[in-house]
Amino acid sequence: MLVETGPTTRTTGTTATTPAHAELVARAASLRDDLRNNAAEADRERRLTDRAVAAVTGSGLMRLMTPKRHGGHGAEVRTLLEVAATLGEGCCSAAWTTGVLNVGNYVVSLFPEQAQREVWGTDPDARTALVLGRPNPGVEETEGGVYITGKWPYVSGCLHADRVGALVLRPGGEGRPSAPYFALMPMADVTVEDTWHIVGMRGTGSNTVVADRLFVPEHRLLPYQPVLRGETDGVVDPANRYRNSLVGIFSIGLLGSLLGGARAAFDLVQEKAGSRPVAGSTYKSQAESPSLQLDLATAASKIDTAWLLATRIAETTEQFAAAGENADTLTRSRARMDSTRAAQLCREAVDLLVTAHGSASFAEVNPLQRIWRDVHVGSRHAGFGMGIPEQLYGRALVGGDPREISLLV
């Protein structure tokens, strides 16, 4: 049962042993039912409940990508995927937020050690929101760092984060061109504009973060393009096993929520099929109808295929990390394509399921309508949409450079 402990409740200190993959997934499963019970409130209030955030954090599930030396789990990418998917079976918004905050912590692990100590020195459960939107140009160079002024919309998890990592465009000078940087900013030093009035993923509270001439010291600024290219030697800790896999980890942090939502929708429709009538027919229940059976089979196949694509991203990331090598652009482009197709398949599966279940799917008391809204919004995240992933993969397949289209590969 989720316990009301307030938004600042944390599990602090380090443990003697790091939890194994199975244990972390089991912890997520133990929260599933209570997250489901909190999901309607999160949707209504447009933010996760403090109970849900405290429970996920207290279970150590915000430490997945935090380095072990700072009290985190340094977990595998597949653990992030399975934890997020399991949480998503209870609440898509909770899973999405957990995924984003863990990916944000991963990005912090790429910063200089001084910045990492500032984040996790006294609190290994510290949470970092992350936004990869267009770099903000409001940067003024000064001694020891920069002053930043700007706005970043769609910052999932900002209502429950300690820090936020956002992209800024650092001006050039003395022969060097302008370049994007990650800027790591304490949430206490920025403001949040209430702009997240969206029909789905409402509980993520993906509002707009605003900085007003905020000083950011040099050690909290990280060049963006070298991280994307895996050219991190001498920039970040070389022991970070996923330092060359930002795009893969980012997509996994989002896909888990969609997979979990699709699974939850499938389970609801399958469970009710034996007791729901088929209007205008002689079938005693939906379960007897060949149409419902075909829809369930097709939806199950779509969800299974989405899972296989997502796990291929995770496994590929693991393989290159273990070898200490960078993936080539074709492999990276394929990962963008895989994540896009997985998101589409989740959406298609949920569409099939709500149609098969009938108009009752859209009753306000039915969780199916919330899952339908969440998956439709989440699957249209910019990382999955606008036709860019298909262009990247197609360009790579004919031997071209996909980075001419987008750096996010």
C-alpha positions in Angstrom: 0.0 0.0 0.0 1.3 3.5 -0.9 1.9 5.5 2.2 1.5 9.3 2.3 5.0 10.5 3.3 5.2 13.8 1.4 7.1 14.9 -1.6 10.6 15.0 0.0 10.6 11.5 1.5 13.8 9.7 0.4 15.7 6.6 1.0 19.2 7.8 1.8 22.6 6.1 2.2 24.2 3.3 0.2 23.6 -0.4 0.5 26.2 -3.1 0.9 25.0 -4.9 -2.2 23.4 -3.8 -5.4 19.9 -5.3 -6.1 19.8 -7.8 -9.0 17.7 -7.3 -12.1 14.9 -9.6 -10.9 14.7 -7.9 -7.5 14.3 -4.5 -9.0 11.6 -5.7 -11.4 9.8 -7.4 -8.5 9.9 -4.1 -6.6 8.2 -2.5 -9.5 5.6 -5.3 -9.6 4.8 -4.7 -5.9 3.8 -1.1 -6.6 1.7 -1.9 -9.7 -1.7 -2.2 -8.1 -1.4 0.8 -5.9 -0.1 2.9 -8.8 -3.2 1.8 -10.7 -5.3 3.0 -7.8 -3.6 6.4 -7.9 -3.7 6.8 -11.6 -7.1 8.5 -11.8 -6.0 11.1 -9.2 -2.8 11.7 -11.1 -4.8 12.2 -14.3 -7.2 14.6 -12.7 -4.7 16.7 -10.8 -2.2 16.7 -13.8 0.7 15.5 -11.6 1.7 12.2 -9.8 0.5 11.9 -6.3 3.1 12.4 -3.6 2.3 8.9 -2.4 3.2 7.4 -5.8 6.5 9.3 -6.1 7.5 8.5 -2.5 6.8 4.8 -3.1 8.7 4.5 -6.3 11.6 6.5 -4.8 11.5 4.5 -1.6 11.8 1.3 -3.5 15.0 2.5 -5.0 13.6 2.7 -8.6 14.8 6.2 -9.1 18.4 5.0 -8.7 18.5 2.6 -11.7 21.0 4.6 -13.8 22.8 6.4 -10.9 26.4 5.2 -10.6 27.1 2.7 -7.9 29.8 4.9 -6.4 27.1 7.4 -5.6 24.7 4.9 -4.0 22.9 4.0 -7.2 22.3 0.6 -8.9 24.2 1.2 -12.2 21.5 -1.1 -13.7 21.4 -2.6 -17.1 19.3 -1.0 -19.8 17.0 -4.0 -19.9 16.3 -3.4 -16.2 15.2 0.2 -17.0 12.9 -1.2 -19.7 11.3 -3.9 -17.6 10.9 -1.7 -14.5 9.2 1.0 -16.5 7.0 -1.4 -18.4 5.9 -3.1 -15.1 5.1 0.3 -13.5 3.3 1.2 -16.7 0.9 -1.7 -16.2 -0.3 0.3 -13.2 0.1 3.9 -14.4 1.5 5.1 -17.7 2.3 8.6 -16.2 4.2 7.1 -13.3 6.2 4.9 -15.6 7.0 7.7 -18.0 8.1 10.0 -15.2 10.3 7.2 -13.7 11.9 6.5 -17.0 12.6 10.1 -17.7 14.1 10.8 -14.3 16.3 7.8 -14.5 17.6 8.9 -17.9 18.1 12.4 -16.4 20.3 10.8 -13.7 22.2 8.9 -16.4 23.0 12.2 -18.1 24.2 13.6 -14.7 26.6 10.6 -14.6 28.3 12.0 -17.7 29.1 15.4 -16.0 32.3 16.1 -14.2 32.7 14.5 -10.7 32.1 17.8 -9.0 28.7 18.1 -10.5 27.8 14.5 -9.6 28.8 15.0 -6.0 26.6 18.1 -5.8 23.7 16.0 -7.0 24.2 12.8 -5.1 26.7 13.6 -2.3 24.1 13.6 0.4 21.1 12.0 -1.4 21.5 9.0 -3.7 17.8 9.2 -4.5 18.1 12.7 -6.0 16.1 13.0 -9.2 17.0 14.8 -12.4 14.5 15.8 -15.1 15.7 16.0 -18.7 14.5 17.7 -21.9 16.2 17.3 -25.3 14.4 20.0 -27.1 15.9 22.6 -29.3 18.9 24.3 -27.5 17.9 27.7 -26.0 20.1 30.5 -27.3 19.8 32.7 -24.2 23.4 32.2 -22.9 25.7 34.9 -21.7 29.4 34.0 -21.1 30.9 35.1 -17.9 33.9 34.2 -15.7 33.6 30.7 -14.4 30.5 29.8 -16.4 27.4 31.3 -18.1 24.2 33.1 -17.3 21.2 31.4 -18.8 17.8 32.9 -19.7 15.2 30.8 -21.4 12.2 28.5 -21.4 12.0 24.7 -22.0 8.5 23.1 -22.5 7.5 19.5 -22.0 9.8 18.8 -19.0 8.4 15.5 -17.8 9.0 14.9 -14.1 9.9 18.6 -13.3 7.3 18.6 -10.5 9.2 15.9 -8.7 12.8 16.6 -9.6 15.7 18.1 -7.7 17.5 19.3 -10.9 16.8 19.6 -14.5 19.2 19.1 -17.5 18.3 21.2 -20.5 20.0 22.1 -23.8 21.5 25.6 -24.3 23.3 27.1 -27.3 26.6 28.3 -26.1 27.9 31.2 -28.3 31.1 30.8 -30.2 34.1 33.0 -30.1 37.8 33.1 -30.7 37.5 30.8 -33.7 35.1 28.3 -32.2 31.5 28.0 -33.5 28.4 28.0 -31.2 27.6 24.6 -29.8 24.8 22.9 -27.8 25.5 22.1 -24.2 23.7 20.3 -21.4 23.1 22.8 -18.6 22.4 21.2 -15.2 20.2 23.5 -13.1 18.8 23.1 -9.5 15.0 23.1 -9.6 15.1 25.5 -6.7 16.7 28.1 -9.0 14.2 27.9 -11.8 10.4 28.4 -12.0 7.8 26.1 -13.5 5.0 27.4 -15.7 1.8 25.4 -15.6 1.5 24.7 -19.3 0.8 20.9 -19.4 -2.9 20.9 -20.4 -2.8 17.8 -22.6 -5.4 15.0 -23.0 -3.0 12.2 -22.2 0.0 11.5 -20.0 -1.5 14.2 -17.8 0.1 12.8 -14.6 3.6 13.5 -16.0 3.2 17.2 -15.2 5.4 18.0 -18.3 5.3 21.7 -17.7 7.6 24.5 -18.9 10.8 25.3 -16.9 12.0 28.9 -16.9 15.4 30.3 -16.1 16.0 34.0 -15.6 19.6 35.0 -15.9 20.6 32.0 -13.9 24.4 31.5 -13.3 25.5 28.0 -14.2 29.2 27.2 -13.4 31.5 25.5 -15.9 31.4 22.1 -14.2 27.6 22.0 -14.7 28.0 22.4 -18.5 28.5 19.4 -20.7 29.1 19.5 -24.5 26.2 17.8 -26.2 27.5 16.5 -29.5 30.5 14.6 -28.1 28.1 12.7 -25.8 25.8 11.8 -28.8 28.8 10.6 -30.8 30.3 8.7 -27.9 33.4 10.9 -28.0 33.6 11.2 -24.3 37.1 10.2 -23.4 38.5 12.9 -21.2 35.0 14.5 -21.0 33.3 12.1 -18.6 34.2 9.2 -16.5 35.3 6.5 -18.9 34.0 3.8 -16.5 30.4 4.9 -17.4 29.3 1.9 -19.4 26.6 3.6 -21.4 28.4 6.8 -22.2 28.1 6.1 -25.9 24.3 5.2 -25.9 22.3 8.3 -25.0 19.7 7.8 -27.8 19.1 4.2 -26.9 18.7 4.8 -23.2 16.5 7.8 -23.8 14.1 5.8 -26.0 14.0 2.9 -23.6 13.1 5.3 -20.8 10.0 6.3 -22.8 9.0 3.0 -24.4 8.5 1.1 -21.1 5.5 3.2 -20.2 3.8 2.6 -23.6 4.5 -1.2 -23.4 3.1 -1.3 -19.9 0.0 0.6 -20.9 -0.7 -1.7 -23.8 -0.3 -4.7 -21.6 -2.7 -3.3 -19.1 -5.3 -2.6 -21.8 -4.9 -6.2 -23.1 -5.4 -7.7 -19.7 -8.5 -5.6 -19.0 -10.2 -6.5 -22.3 -9.2 -10.2 -22.0 -10.4 -10.4 -18.4 -13.8 -8.8 -19.3 -14.4 -10.8 -22.5 -16.0 -13.8 -20.7 -18.7 -11.7 -19.0 -19.4 -8.9 -21.6 -22.2 -9.6 -24.1 -21.9 -9.0 -27.8 -24.7 -6.6 -28.7 -26.9 -7.6 -31.7 -25.6 -11.2 -31.7 -26.4 -14.6 -30.3 -23.0 -15.0 -28.6 -23.3 -15.3 -24.9 -20.1 -13.4 -24.4 -17.4 -11.6 -26.3 -15.1 -14.5 -25.6 -17.2 -16.6 -27.9 -17.0 -14.2 -30.8 -14.4 -15.0 -33.5 -14.0 -11.2 -34.1 -12.9 -10.6 -30.5 -10.6 -13.6 -30.6 -9.0 -12.2 -33.8 -8.6 -8.8 -32.3 -7.0 -10.2 -29.2 -4.6 -12.3 -31.3 -3.6 -9.3 -33.4 -3.2 -7.0 -30.4 -1.1 -9.6 -28.5 1.2 -10.0 -31.6 1.6 -6.2 -31.9 2.5 -5.9 -28.2 4.9 -8.9 -28.4 6.6 -7.3 -31.5 6.9 -4.0 -29.8 8.6 -5.7 -26.9 11.0 -7.6 -29.1 12.0 -4.3 -30.8 12.5 -2.6 -27.5 14.6 -5.4 -26.1 16.7 -5.4 -29.2 17.6 -1.7 -28.5 18.5 -2.6 -24.9 20.5 -5.7 -25.9 22.4 -3.8 -28.6 23.2 -1.0 -26.2 24.5 -3.6 -23.7 26.6 -5.3 -26.3 28.4 -2.2 -27.4 28.8 -1.0 -23.8 30.4 -4.3 -22.8 32.8 -4.1 -25.7 33.6 -0.5 -25.0 32.8 0.4 -28.6 30.5 2.9 -30.3 27.7 1.7 -32.5 27.9 2.7 -36.1 25.3 5.2 -37.5 23.3 2.4 -39.2 22.9 0.6 -35.9 22.0 3.9 -34.2 19.5 4.8 -36.9 17.9 1.4 -36.6 17.4 1.9 -32.9 15.5 5.2 -33.6 13.4 3.2 -36.2 12.9 0.3 -33.7 11.7 2.7 -31.0 9.4 4.5 -33.4 7.8 1.2 -34.7 7.5 -0.1 -31.1 5.6 3.0 -30.1 3.3 2.8 -33.2 2.6 -0.9 -32.4 1.6 -0.1 -28.9 -0.8 2.6 -30.1 -2.3 0.2 -32.8 -2.8 -2.5 -30.2 -4.6 -0.2 -27.8 -6.8 1.1 -30.6 -7.8 -2.5 -31.5 -8.5 -3.3 -27.9 -10.7 -0.4 -27.1 -12.7 -1.0 -30.3 -13.1 -4.7 -29.5 -14.2 -3.9 -25.9 -16.8 -1.5 -27.2 -18.0 2.0 -26.3 -17.8 1.2 -22.6 -14.0 1.7 -23.1 -14.6 5.4 -23.1 -16.6 5.7 -19.9 -14.9 8.0 -17.5 -14.8 5.3 -14.8 -13.1 2.9 -17.2 -9.3 2.9 -17.0 -9.2 1.9 -20.7 -10.0 5.4 -21.8 -7.1 6.8 -19.7 -4.7 4.2 -21.1 -5.9 5.0 -24.6 -5.2 8.7 -24.1 -1.8 8.1 -22.5 -0.6 5.8 -25.2 -1.8 8.0 -28.0 0.0 11.0 -26.5 3.2 9.2 -25.4 3.6 7.4 -28.8 3.6 10.8 -30.5 6.6 12.1 -28.6 9.0 13.9 -30.9 11.5 11.1 -30.5 9.1 8.8 -32.2 7.4 11.0 -34.7 7.4 13.6 -37.5 8.8 11.0 -39.9 12.4 11.8 -38.8 13.3 8.3 -37.5 12.2 6.8 -40.8 14.3 9.4 -42.7 17.3 8.6 -40.5 17.2 4.9 -41.1 16.5 5.3 -44.8 19.4 7.6 -45.2 21.7 5.2 -43.4 20.4 2.2 -45.4 21.6 3.8 -48.6 25.0 4.7 -47.2 24.3 8.3 -46.4 25.0 10.2 -43.1 21.8 10.4 -41.0 23.4 13.1 -38.9 22.7 15.5 -41.8 19.1 15.1 -40.9 19.3 15.0 -37.1 22.0 14.8 -34.5 19.8 12.6 -32.3 21.1 9.3 -33.6 
